[in-house]
Amino acid sequence: MSKQWVRAQVKKNELQDTVDRGLRWAMENRQTAGIGAGAIALVLLLAGLFLYSHHSRQTAAWDDLSLANGLAYSGQTDAALKKVDEITAAYSGTSAAGYSLLFAGDMLFHKDRFADSEKYYKQLVDRGQPQVLLPLALGGLALAQETGGQCAEAVKTGERFLGTYPEHFLAAQVHASLARCEMTLGQRDTAKATLQKIALQYPETSWATWAQEQLKALGGGV
């Protein structure tokens, strides 16, 4: 699924919902409020102006996010982050703001700036929208915390992820992060249980092979 398709669908759905609400309101209140044809035309004109403004904000936010991507890929990380911060401040109610936070978290993670990436992942989790991005933000947050040496926090984040999105495609990765952190924290029995779960839930995968190897090292099997 391309970013362009996602962008188009988000805009289409939001605009359509707004149009539908405006039309329903006008028709349902025409008689009770004594609204005539001229008044309805005025309502629709105002709705059109609102939609134009809404569409312009959406477009501007996505254009700025594209610019942030370009800056990042040209090696201008700090400039890209500044653009992300501008998006979240100026267009906080748009879907592009949520996508920009995930973009910043991923970019910083791959730059080994784990504490900074954690900040952006947390902003997206706290924001709560778009919901489709929340498991990605939680999964990224767990890895950033683990890699940044915060295993106690990573365990809590991993447990939250697995309790909410047990069937997500990132679940195996989060399970593995959880097991590594449990081993790091000296939680041997808990780590064994997590590794056994990985081996059983993801058979014939690299995750299962890795889990079985870790179990042998710990002296336990499936």
QUIVEN-V785034 format. One record per residue. N is the residue number from 1. PHI is phi as a letter, one per 30 degrees, with the letter a starting at -180 (999 if undefined). D_LAST is the distance of its C-alpha to the last C-alpha in whole Angstrom. Layout:
n->N phi->PHI d_last->D_LAST
n->N phi->PHI d_last->D_LAST
//
This chain:
n->1 phi->999 d_last->37
n->2 phi->d d_last->40
n->3 phi->d d_last->41
n->4 phi->d d_last->44
n->5 phi->d d_last->43
n->6 phi->e d_last->41
n->7 phi->e d_last->44
n->8 phi->d d_last->47
n->9 phi->d d_last->45
n->10 phi->d d_last->45
n->11 phi->d d_last->48
n->12 phi->d d_last->49
n->13 phi->d d_last->47
n->14 phi->d d_last->49
n->15 phi->d d_last->52
n->16 phi->d d_last->52
n->17 phi->d d_last->51
n->18 phi->d d_last->54
n->19 phi->d d_last->56
n->20 phi->d d_last->55
n->21 phi->d d_last->56
n->22 phi->d d_last->59
n->23 phi->d d_last->60
n->24 phi->d d_last->59
n->25 phi->d d_last->61
n->26 phi->d d_last->64
n->27 phi->d d_last->64
n->28 phi->d d_last->63
n->29 phi->c d_last->66
n->30 phi->d d_last->69
n->31 phi->d d_last->71
n->32 phi->d d_last->70
n->33 phi->c d_last->71
n->34 phi->i d_last->73
n->35 phi->d d_last->72
n->36 phi->c d_last->74
n->37 phi->d d_last->73
n->38 phi->d d_last->74
n->39 phi->d d_last->72
n->40 phi->d d_last->69
n->41 phi->d d_last->70
n->42 phi->d d_last->70
n->43 phi->e d_last->67
n->44 phi->d d_last->65
n->45 phi->d d_last->67
n->46 phi->d d_last->65
n->47 phi->d d_last->62
n->48 phi->d d_last->62
n->49 phi->d d_last->63
n->50 phi->d d_last->60
n->51 phi->d d_last->58
n->52 phi->d d_last->60
n->53 phi->d d_last->59
n->54 phi->d d_last->55
n->55 phi->d d_last->55
n->56 phi->d d_last->56
n->57 phi->d d_last->54
n->58 phi->d d_last->51
n->59 phi->d d_last->52
n->60 phi->d d_last->53
n->61 phi->d d_last->50
n->62 phi->d d_last->48
n->63 phi->d d_last->51
n->64 phi->d d_last->50
n->65 phi->d d_last->46
n->66 phi->d d_last->47
n->67 phi->d d_last->49
n->68 phi->d d_last->47
n->69 phi->e d_last->44
n->70 phi->d d_last->47
n->71 phi->d d_last->48
n->72 phi->d d_last->44
n->73 phi->d d_last->44
n->74 phi->c d_last->47
n->75 phi->i d_last->46
n->76 phi->c d_last->48
n->77 phi->d d_last->45
n->78 phi->d d_last->47
n->79 phi->d d_last->49
n->80 phi->d d_last->46
n->81 phi->d d_last->45
n->82 phi->d d_last->49
n->83 phi->d d_last->49
n->84 phi->d d_last->46
n->85 phi->d d_last->47
n->86 phi->d d_last->50
n->87 phi->d d_last->49
n->88 phi->d d_last->47
n->89 phi->d d_last->50
n->90 phi->d d_last->52
n->91 phi->b d_last->50
n->92 phi->d d_last->48
n->93 phi->d d_last->48
n->94 phi->c d_last->47
n->95 phi->d d_last->44
n->96 phi->e d_last->44
n->97 phi->d d_last->44
n->98 phi->d d_last->40
n->99 phi->d d_last->40
n->100 phi->d d_last->42
n->101 phi->d d_last->39
n->102 phi->d d_last->36
n->103 phi->e d_last->38
n->104 phi->d d_last->39
n->105 phi->d d_last->36
n->106 phi->d d_last->34
n->107 phi->d d_last->37
n->108 phi->d d_last->37
n->109 phi->e d_last->33
n->110 phi->d d_last->34
n->111 phi->c d_last->37
n->112 phi->i d_last->34
n->113 phi->c d_last->36
n->114 phi->d d_last->33
n->115 phi->d d_last->36
n->116 phi->d d_last->38
n->117 phi->d d_last->35
n->118 phi->e d_last->34
n->119 phi->d d_last->37
n->120 phi->d d_last->38
n->121 phi->d d_last->34
n->122 phi->d d_last->35
n->123 phi->e d_last->38
n->124 phi->d d_last->37
n->125 phi->d d_last->35
n->126 phi->d d_last->37
n->127 phi->d d_last->40
n->128 phi->i d_last->37
n->129 phi->b d_last->39
n->130 phi->d d_last->38
n->131 phi->d d_last->35
n->132 phi->d d_last->34
n->133 phi->d d_last->34
n->134 phi->d d_last->32
n->135 phi->d d_last->28
n->136 phi->d d_last->29
n->137 phi->d d_last->31
n->138 phi->d d_last->28
n->139 phi->d d_last->26
n->140 phi->d d_last->28
n->141 phi->d d_last->29
n->142 phi->e d_last->25
n->143 phi->d d_last->25
n->144 phi->d d_last->29
n->145 phi->d d_last->28
n->146 phi->d d_last->25
n->147 phi->d d_last->27
n->148 phi->d d_last->30
n->149 phi->i d_last->28
n->150 phi->c d_last->28
n->151 phi->d d_last->25
n->152 phi->d d_last->26
n->153 phi->d d_last->27
n->154 phi->d d_last->25
n->155 phi->d d_last->22
n->156 phi->d d_last->25
n->157 phi->d d_last->25
n->158 phi->d d_last->22
n->159 phi->d d_last->21
n->160 phi->d d_last->25
n->161 phi->e d_last->24
n->162 phi->d d_last->21
n->163 phi->d d_last->22
n->164 phi->c d_last->25
n->165 phi->b d_last->24
n->166 phi->d d_last->20
n->167 phi->c d_last->21
n->168 phi->d d_last->23
n->169 phi->d d_last->23
n->170 phi->d d_last->22
n->171 phi->d d_last->19
n->172 phi->d d_last->17
n->173 phi->d d_last->19
n->174 phi->d d_last->19
n->175 phi->e d_last->16
n->176 phi->d d_last->15
n->177 phi->d d_last->19
n->178 phi->d d_last->18
n->179 phi->d d_last->15
n->180 phi->d d_last->17
n->181 phi->d d_last->20
n->182 phi->d d_last->18
n->183 phi->d d_last->17
n->184 phi->d d_last->21
n->185 phi->d d_last->22
n->186 phi->i d_last->20
n->187 phi->d d_last->18
n->188 phi->e d_last->15
n->189 phi->d d_last->13
n->190 phi->d d_last->14
n->191 phi->d d_last->13
n->192 phi->e d_last->9
n->193 phi->d d_last->9
n->194 phi->d d_last->11
n->195 phi->d d_last->8
n->196 phi->d d_last->5
n->197 phi->d d_last->9
n->198 phi->d d_last->10
n->199 phi->d d_last->7
n->200 phi->d d_last->8
n->201 phi->d d_last->11
n->202 phi->b d_last->12
n->203 phi->d d_last->11
n->204 phi->h d_last->14
n->205 phi->b d_last->15
n->206 phi->d d_last->15
n->207 phi->d d_last->14
n->208 phi->d d_last->10
n->209 phi->d d_last->11
n->210 phi->d d_last->12
n->211 phi->d d_last->9
n->212 phi->d d_last->7
n->213 phi->d d_last->11
n->214 phi->d d_last->11
n->215 phi->d d_last->8
n->216 phi->d d_last->9
n->217 phi->d d_last->13
n->218 phi->d d_last->12
n->219 phi->i d_last->11
n->220 phi->b d_last->7
n->221 phi->b d_last->4
n->222 phi->d d_last->0
//
